[in-house]
Amino acid sequence: MSEATRPAKRKRVNVRRPDVMTLVQEEVEKHYHSPIVEKLRERGGSLTIGKTTIRLAEQFGFCYGVERAIDLAYASRRVFPDQRIFLIGEIIHNPEVNRQLTDMNIISLPWKDLTKEYDDLIEEDVVIVPAFGAPTSFTEKIEQQGCHIIDTTCGDVMKVWRRVRTYAKTGVTSFIHGKRGHEETRATASRATGNDGKGHYLIVLTLEETEYVCNFIRNGGDSSEFLSKFDKAVSEDFDPTVHLREIGVANQTTMLKSETEEIQRRIRQAITDRDGSSENFQMFDTICGATQERQDALFDMLNKPMDLLLVVGGYNSSNTTHLVEIGNENLPTYFIREASCLESLETVVHFDIEKGVETSAPNVLLGFDNEGATIGITAGASCPANLIEETIVRVLALRGISRETIEKT
């Protein structure tokens, strides 16, 4: 490689200076802290006023990885007050947080393709890699442009990267349970090809897709049909007759753990049926700890009587969507972006995860007026506490209870 084409040395910047982080903490606290949420935490997550009870899950909202990513983004603007700062896509999947960064003049770059905007980056520019990480082609491009890089990639995501790189080194195909178009899964898949680009991966989302793969493992099949079914979900030159011989399971860190475990069980069994043993199967539990804590906390909360559940967060948040799935199996559940979605006692605007659209549900709260209501609230790891507070306040306001009463109770 000539000097002209050699990538510039990665310019990592330490923005976590004590003087900077003190100011950042004050700013983040101002934007996202909630005294009402803290009050409910101290009371075991329950608040009853009159005939209305609000119940919070024991674990919800921002996780450490999200807090770290936000802190680094805020710190970037303080360390580089006069330079252009860019962000690959969104820092996390929450509209409120991304709006705050936009207000700080942090510019979002396209995350699906390397567009002209990346060619226009210069050495003085700062580029933030989001909590999901980014595909290697993106990070290599930024390095070539010589930009300052602020990498906020979650540590749990990087654990998955290390695992799939190990699979690639040993000739094992990475079987990735995840959403093929999700930022994190795309970043993981780019590492699954290994440093030499010769590794392979297959991305599978559903149990139905998994069963198709299992049938191919046991019985073989039409390779062309297989590749058509998993278009854009396999590595280059993927051959199912070759690359399903040895499989190592990994996953997008925010998937539903029970589903990942079932996928692992089915793939292991298919390989055992074919080979007589599970020697050609590997797995590694890569579900994010915070994701699992929030799922477990919701299961615990569902053991107590509730009339309905509100799940607060960005509609494109994977870990939040799985909380909605859990809720839907047990009681009326509404996936809301923010408190304004609670339009009235009669109408809630929510996201229908089956149809993939925002819609309205009638008579959600109205029917409980005479009997009282117990309303559960939880949120994914990317939802700030202030949005949860606003939801609590809105629910109680619709039932005739003021913020002042909440604060005094």
Backbone torsions as a table, in degrees:
resi	resn	phi	psi	omega
1	MET	NA	130.1	-179.8
2	SER	-76.3	162.8	178.4
3	GLU	-62.3	-30.6	-177.2
4	ALA	-67.7	-31.5	-177.5
5	THR	-102.1	-5.7	-178.7
6	ARG	-68.4	130.8	179.6
7	PRO	-58.9	144.0	176.6
8	ALA	-64.9	151.5	178.4
9	LYS	-62.8	133.8	-178.1
10	ARG	-61.4	124.6	-178.1
11	LYS	-97.0	80.5	176.6
12	ARG	-74.2	141.0	-177.0
13	VAL	-125.3	131.3	174.4
14	ASN	-88.7	104.9	179.9
15	VAL	-97.9	-1.8	-177.0
16	ARG	-87.3	52.7	176.6
17	ARG	-79.6	143.1	-177.1
18	PRO	-53.6	-41.8	-178.5
19	ASP	-66.0	-37.0	179.8
20	VAL	-71.9	-45.7	-173.6
21	MET	-67.7	-28.1	175.2
22	THR	-61.4	-44.4	178.6
23	LEU	-69.4	-38.2	179.2
24	VAL	-62.3	-45.2	-179.1
25	GLN	-60.2	-39.1	177.8
26	GLU	-63.8	-41.5	-178.0
27	GLU	-69.6	-44.7	179.2
28	VAL	-63.8	-41.6	178.0
29	GLU	-59.0	-43.7	-179.5
30	LYS	-62.0	-40.4	-175.5
31	HIS	-77.9	-36.4	-165.5
32	TYR	-123.8	-9.0	-176.9
33	HIS	-72.0	153.1	179.0
34	SER	-139.9	110.7	177.0
35	PRO	-66.5	-31.4	-179.9
36	ILE	-69.2	-41.5	177.3
37	VAL	-63.0	-41.3	178.4
38	GLU	-63.1	-37.6	178.0
39	LYS	-61.9	-43.4	179.9
40	LEU	-67.1	-37.3	176.9
41	ARG	-59.0	-44.7	-178.7
42	GLU	-64.3	-24.9	-179.0
43	ARG	-97.2	16.3	178.2
44	GLY	80.8	16.4	174.3
45	GLY	83.6	18.7	-178.6
46	SER	-134.7	139.2	178.0
47	LEU	-140.8	123.5	177.9
48	THR	-118.9	125.4	175.2
49	ILE	-131.3	117.7	-176.6
50	GLY	62.1	-127.2	-178.6
51	LYS	-94.8	8.6	-175.4
52	THR	-114.5	129.1	175.3
53	THR	-118.1	129.0	172.5
54	ILE	-103.3	130.8	179.3
55	ARG	-124.7	124.4	177.3
56	LEU	-101.5	145.2	172.8
57	ALA	-65.0	154.1	-178.3
58	GLU	-65.6	-34.3	178.1
59	GLN	-123.2	128.6	179.6
60	PHE	-165.7	165.8	173.0
61	GLY	74.2	-165.5	-171.9
62	PHE	-45.6	133.4	170.0
63	CYS	-100.0	175.2	-178.4
64	TYR	-60.8	-43.1	-178.0
65	GLY	-61.7	-39.6	178.1
66	VAL	-68.1	-45.2	178.6
67	GLU	-58.6	-43.0	179.7
68	ARG	-62.5	-44.1	-179.2
69	ALA	-62.1	-43.8	179.2
70	ILE	-64.8	-44.4	179.0
71	ASP	-57.5	-44.6	-178.8
72	LEU	-66.0	-38.5	178.0
73	ALA	-64.8	-45.4	177.7
74	TYR	-63.2	-41.4	-179.6
75	ALA	-65.0	-32.8	179.9
76	SER	-59.0	-42.0	-179.5
77	ARG	-67.6	-33.5	179.5
78	ARG	-74.8	-36.7	179.0
79	VAL	-74.8	-31.7	179.8
80	PHE	-121.3	69.1	-172.5
81	PRO	-66.0	-26.0	-172.7
82	ASP	-113.9	1.7	-177.1
83	GLN	-99.7	159.6	175.3
84	ARG	-71.0	131.6	176.9
85	ILE	-121.1	129.7	-180.0
86	PHE	-118.3	157.8	179.3
87	LEU	-133.5	130.0	176.6
88	ILE	-73.3	105.0	179.9
89	GLY	70.7	-124.7	-179.9
90	GLU	-116.2	145.9	-180.0
91	ILE	-66.0	-41.6	172.5
92	ILE	-148.1	175.6	-179.6
93	HIS	-92.7	71.7	173.3
94	ASN	-148.0	120.5	-175.8
95	PRO	-59.4	-38.1	-177.3
96	GLU	-64.4	-45.5	-179.7
97	VAL	-65.3	-43.7	-179.9
98	ASN	-67.4	-30.9	175.8
99	ARG	-65.6	-41.1	178.3
100	GLN	-60.2	-39.7	179.4
101	LEU	-68.3	-37.4	176.4
102	THR	-62.0	-40.4	178.0
103	ASP	-63.8	-23.5	177.2
104	MET	-89.2	10.8	179.7
105	ASN	61.6	39.1	169.6
106	ILE	-97.7	119.3	-167.8
107	ILE	-95.5	128.8	-179.8
108	SER	-81.2	128.6	175.1
109	LEU	-94.7	152.9	174.4
110	PRO	-58.3	142.8	-177.6
111	TRP	-114.7	-6.4	-179.2
112	LYS	-88.3	-32.6	-178.2
113	ASP	-141.1	153.7	174.7
114	LEU	-80.6	95.5	-175.5
115	THR	-92.6	-178.2	-178.0
116	LYS	-58.6	-29.0	179.9
117	GLU	-55.7	-32.6	179.3
118	TYR	-74.0	-32.8	176.3
119	ASP	-67.2	-26.2	-176.1
120	ASP	-86.4	-4.0	178.4
121	LEU	-68.0	144.4	179.9
122	ILE	-123.5	171.0	-174.0
123	GLU	-60.5	-31.5	-177.7
124	GLU	-76.8	-12.6	-177.7
125	ASP	-73.8	153.6	176.2
126	VAL	-113.6	132.7	179.2
127	VAL	-123.6	126.6	178.6
128	ILE	-96.7	126.2	171.6
129	VAL	-88.6	126.5	-172.5
130	PRO	-72.1	175.8	-177.6
131	ALA	-61.5	-27.1	179.2
132	PHE	-74.0	-15.0	-169.0
133	GLY	84.1	-171.7	179.2
134	ALA	-150.5	152.6	176.8
135	PRO	-58.2	152.2	-177.3
136	THR	-59.1	-31.8	179.9
137	SER	-62.8	-32.6	179.6
138	PHE	-73.5	-47.0	-178.5
139	THR	-66.4	-35.5	177.2
140	GLU	-65.6	-38.8	179.2
141	LYS	-64.5	-43.0	179.6
142	ILE	-63.2	-40.8	177.7
143	GLU	-62.4	-41.6	179.3
144	GLN	-62.5	-32.7	179.1
145	GLN	-77.6	-11.7	176.6
146	GLY	77.5	19.9	-176.5
147	CYS	-73.0	160.1	166.7
148	HIS	-72.5	136.2	-176.2
149	ILE	-118.6	127.8	173.3
150	ILE	-112.6	106.4	-173.8
151	ASP	-97.9	112.1	-179.4
152	THR	-103.5	13.7	-177.2
153	THR	-52.6	131.5	-179.1
154	CYS	-63.4	140.4	179.4
155	GLY	-60.8	-34.4	178.7
156	ASP	-66.2	-35.4	176.7
157	VAL	-65.5	-42.2	-179.1
158	MET	-66.4	-28.1	174.2
159	LYS	-62.0	-40.7	177.5
160	VAL	-64.0	-42.0	179.3
161	TRP	-58.7	-43.2	179.1
162	ARG	-61.8	-38.7	-179.6
163	ARG	-66.0	-47.4	-177.3
164	VAL	-70.1	-29.2	173.7
165	ARG	-64.5	-38.2	176.9
166	THR	-64.4	-42.7	175.1
167	TYR	-55.9	-46.9	-177.1
168	ALA	-61.3	-41.4	-178.8
169	LYS	-61.7	-31.9	-175.3
170	THR	-100.7	9.9	177.4
171	GLY	77.0	18.1	179.4
172	VAL	-95.0	132.7	178.6
173	THR	-77.0	131.4	176.4
174	SER	-79.6	117.7	174.9
175	PHE	-98.1	104.6	-170.9
176	ILE	-101.9	116.0	174.1
177	HIS	-83.1	109.6	-178.1
178	GLY	-178.2	-179.9	178.5
179	LYS	-92.1	119.5	-170.6
180	ARG	-61.1	-24.8	-179.4
181	GLY	-96.8	1.8	-177.9
182	HIS	-77.2	145.1	-176.9
183	GLU	-56.9	-44.8	-177.5
184	GLU	-65.0	-43.9	-178.8
185	THR	-64.1	-39.3	177.6
186	ARG	-64.2	-38.9	178.3
187	ALA	-66.4	-41.8	179.0
188	THR	-65.3	-43.9	-179.5
189	ALA	-59.4	-36.2	-179.3
190	SER	-66.5	-27.7	176.2
191	ARG	-82.9	-22.2	-177.0
192	ALA	-70.5	-13.3	176.1
193	THR	-83.2	-7.7	176.9
194	GLY	80.0	173.4	-178.5
195	ASN	-66.7	-27.1	-179.3
196	ASP	-95.2	-1.7	178.1
197	GLY	75.2	11.3	-175.4
198	LYS	-100.9	-4.7	178.0
199	GLY	-74.4	168.4	-177.4
200	HIS	-134.1	156.3	179.2
201	TYR	-146.2	158.8	173.0
202	LEU	-137.2	128.4	179.2
203	ILE	-103.3	125.9	-179.2
204	VAL	-129.7	137.3	-177.4
205	LEU	-105.0	-46.2	-168.6
206	THR	-110.3	166.0	174.3
207	LEU	-66.7	-32.3	177.7
208	GLU	-63.4	-44.1	176.9
209	GLU	-64.6	-40.1	179.1
210	THR	-60.8	-42.6	-179.6
211	GLU	-64.3	-35.6	176.4
212	TYR	-61.3	-45.4	179.2
213	VAL	-63.8	-43.2	179.7
214	CYS	-59.7	-41.3	178.6
215	ASN	-63.3	-38.7	178.3
216	PHE	-67.2	-40.0	178.8
217	ILE	-60.4	-43.0	-176.4
218	ARG	-75.2	-42.3	-166.9
219	ASN	-119.2	-4.8	-172.5
220	GLY	73.8	-169.9	-179.5
221	GLY	164.0	-163.9	-177.7
222	ASP	-85.5	111.2	-178.2
223	SER	-63.0	-38.0	-179.8
224	SER	-64.0	-41.3	177.9
225	GLU	-64.4	-42.2	179.2
226	PHE	-58.5	-49.1	-176.8
227	LEU	-68.1	-30.4	176.5
228	SER	-69.3	-39.7	-179.4
229	LYS	-66.2	-35.5	-177.4
230	PHE	-109.0	37.1	177.1
231	ASP	-57.5	132.3	-178.8
232	LYS	66.7	13.6	178.5
233	ALA	-123.2	13.4	178.4
234	VAL	-132.8	158.9	177.7
235	SER	-72.4	164.8	179.4
236	GLU	-61.3	138.2	179.4
237	ASP	62.8	26.6	178.3
238	PHE	-66.2	131.5	178.4
239	ASP	-125.2	108.7	-175.0
240	PRO	-64.0	-23.0	178.2
241	THR	-74.4	-18.3	-179.3
242	VAL	-107.9	-46.0	-167.3
243	HIS	-90.4	5.9	171.0
244	LEU	-104.1	11.0	178.7
245	ARG	-69.6	-46.6	178.2
246	GLU	-123.6	126.1	-173.7
247	ILE	-127.8	136.1	171.5
248	GLY	-122.4	123.1	-177.2
249	VAL	-85.6	136.6	169.6
250	ALA	-138.4	178.1	179.7
251	ASN	-155.0	158.1	165.8
252	GLN	-59.8	132.9	-168.8
253	THR	-66.8	-14.8	-174.2
254	THR	-105.3	18.7	-179.9
255	MET	-78.3	168.6	177.1
256	LEU	-75.0	118.9	-171.9
257	LYS	-59.2	-43.1	-178.2
258	SER	-60.2	-36.0	179.6
259	GLU	-71.8	-41.4	176.5
260	THR	-60.5	-41.8	179.8
261	GLU	-64.2	-38.0	178.0
262	GLU	-67.9	-39.0	176.8
263	ILE	-62.5	-44.0	177.5
264	GLN	-59.3	-44.6	-178.7
265	ARG	-60.9	-43.6	-177.2
266	ARG	-68.4	-41.5	179.8
267	ILE	-66.6	-43.1	177.7
268	ARG	-57.5	-45.6	-178.1
269	GLN	-65.2	-39.7	179.4
270	ALA	-62.6	-42.8	179.1
271	ILE	-67.4	-38.8	177.3
272	THR	-63.7	-42.0	177.9
273	ASP	-61.9	-38.1	-178.2
274	ARG	-76.1	-43.7	-169.5
275	ASP	-103.1	-11.6	-176.7
276	GLY	86.4	-5.3	176.3
277	SER	-158.2	170.6	179.1
278	SER	-99.9	22.7	-176.5
279	GLU	-58.6	-31.9	-177.3
280	ASN	-92.8	19.1	178.6
281	PHE	-121.2	134.9	174.0
282	GLN	-132.2	155.3	176.0
283	MET	-149.5	159.4	178.5
284	PHE	-151.4	125.2	-177.6
285	ASP	-72.0	107.0	-177.6
286	THR	-117.3	20.8	172.6
287	ILE	-69.3	131.0	178.8
288	CYS	-59.2	136.0	-179.5
289	GLY	-59.0	-41.4	-179.6
290	ALA	-66.5	-38.5	176.7
291	THR	-60.2	-45.7	-179.2
292	GLN	-66.1	-39.9	178.3
293	GLU	-59.8	-41.1	-178.6
294	ARG	-71.1	-35.5	175.2
295	GLN	-67.0	-45.4	179.4
296	ASP	-62.6	-40.5	-179.7
297	ALA	-64.4	-36.2	177.7
298	LEU	-68.5	-43.0	176.5
299	PHE	-56.7	-41.9	178.6
300	ASP	-63.3	-43.7	-178.5
301	MET	-64.4	-32.8	-178.5
302	LEU	-70.2	-10.4	174.8
303	ASN	-75.7	-12.7	179.3
304	LYS	-102.8	150.9	-177.3
305	PRO	-67.3	131.1	174.7
306	MET	-143.6	152.6	179.1
307	ASP	-89.3	-33.7	177.5
308	LEU	-160.4	165.9	-178.5
309	LEU	-126.9	133.3	172.5
310	LEU	-109.2	127.3	176.2
311	VAL	-111.9	121.2	-172.6
312	VAL	-105.3	132.7	176.1
313	GLY	161.2	178.2	178.7
314	GLY	-69.4	138.0	-176.0
315	TYR	-64.7	-21.9	179.2
316	ASN	-96.3	14.0	179.6
317	SER	-85.1	117.6	-177.5
318	SER	-65.0	-48.5	-176.2
319	ASN	-66.0	-31.4	177.9
320	THR	-70.7	-39.6	178.8
321	THR	-59.0	-38.0	-180.0
322	HIS	-69.4	-30.2	173.2
323	LEU	-64.4	-38.2	177.7
324	VAL	-64.0	-42.4	178.7
325	GLU	-59.4	-43.6	178.4
326	ILE	-62.2	-46.1	179.5
327	GLY	-61.1	-43.0	-177.7
328	ASN	-59.5	-26.5	-179.4
329	GLU	-75.3	-10.8	-170.1
330	ASN	-124.3	-33.5	-175.7
331	LEU	-164.2	169.0	177.1
332	PRO	-56.4	123.8	-173.9
333	THR	-130.8	135.5	-177.6
334	TYR	-127.9	125.0	-178.2
335	PHE	-94.1	106.0	-176.4
336	ILE	-116.0	145.3	-179.9
337	ARG	-76.7	-37.2	-176.5
338	GLU	-165.2	175.9	-173.8
339	ALA	-61.3	-31.3	-178.5
340	SER	-63.6	-15.6	176.4
341	CYS	-67.9	-21.2	175.3
342	LEU	-84.0	83.4	-171.4
343	GLU	-70.6	-36.9	-178.5
344	SER	-166.3	178.4	173.5
345	LEU	-61.4	-27.6	-175.5
346	GLU	-88.4	-24.0	-170.0
347	THR	-138.8	131.2	172.3
348	VAL	-124.1	128.0	174.1
349	VAL	-88.1	124.6	-175.7
350	HIS	-144.7	168.3	-178.8
351	PHE	-98.7	123.4	177.7
352	ASP	-87.5	107.2	-173.8
353	ILE	-71.9	-22.0	178.1
354	GLU	-73.4	-42.8	-178.8
355	LYS	-90.1	-17.2	-180.0
356	GLY	71.7	29.6	-178.5
357	VAL	-137.5	154.9	172.3
358	GLU	-81.9	136.4	-176.6
359	THR	-144.6	-179.3	179.9
360	SER	-117.6	140.1	176.0
361	ALA	-114.7	128.5	-178.6
362	PRO	-88.4	155.6	170.7
363	ASN	55.9	37.3	-175.8
364	VAL	-71.5	-49.5	-177.4
365	LEU	-102.1	-20.7	-172.1
366	LEU	-61.3	-37.1	-173.5
367	GLY	-68.0	-10.7	-176.5
368	PHE	-100.3	5.5	-172.1
369	ASP	-58.3	-43.5	-174.9
370	ASN	-79.3	-30.9	-173.2
371	GLU	-97.5	-11.8	-170.6
372	GLY	88.0	168.7	-176.4
373	ALA	-146.4	143.1	170.8
374	THR	-116.9	117.3	-172.7
375	ILE	-117.4	121.3	177.6
376	GLY	-88.9	143.6	178.1
377	ILE	-134.1	132.3	171.5
378	THR	-143.5	174.3	-177.2
379	ALA	-156.8	152.6	178.2
380	GLY	-75.6	177.6	-173.3
381	ALA	-69.7	-8.0	-178.7
382	SER	-106.5	9.8	-176.7
383	CYS	-101.4	124.4	179.8
384	PRO	-74.3	154.9	-176.1
385	ALA	-63.6	-30.6	-178.4
386	ASN	-64.0	-33.0	177.7
387	LEU	-71.4	-32.3	176.2
388	ILE	-69.0	-41.9	176.5
389	GLU	-59.1	-47.3	-179.0
390	GLU	-60.1	-34.2	178.0
391	THR	-67.7	-44.0	177.6
392	ILE	-59.3	-48.0	-178.5
393	VAL	-62.2	-40.7	-178.4
394	ARG	-67.5	-43.9	179.0
395	VAL	-58.2	-48.1	-177.7
396	LEU	-69.6	-34.5	177.2
397	ALA	-62.7	-40.2	178.5
398	LEU	-64.3	-22.6	179.2
399	ARG	-102.3	19.2	171.6
400	GLY	81.7	20.1	-178.4
401	ILE	-113.9	123.4	-173.9
402	SER	-82.5	161.5	174.1
403	ARG	-58.8	-39.2	-179.6
404	GLU	-60.0	-40.9	178.4
405	THR	-65.0	-40.4	178.6
406	ILE	-61.1	-45.8	-176.1
407	GLU	-68.1	-28.0	-178.9
408	LYS	-87.2	-19.5	-176.1
409	THR	-73.0	NA	NA
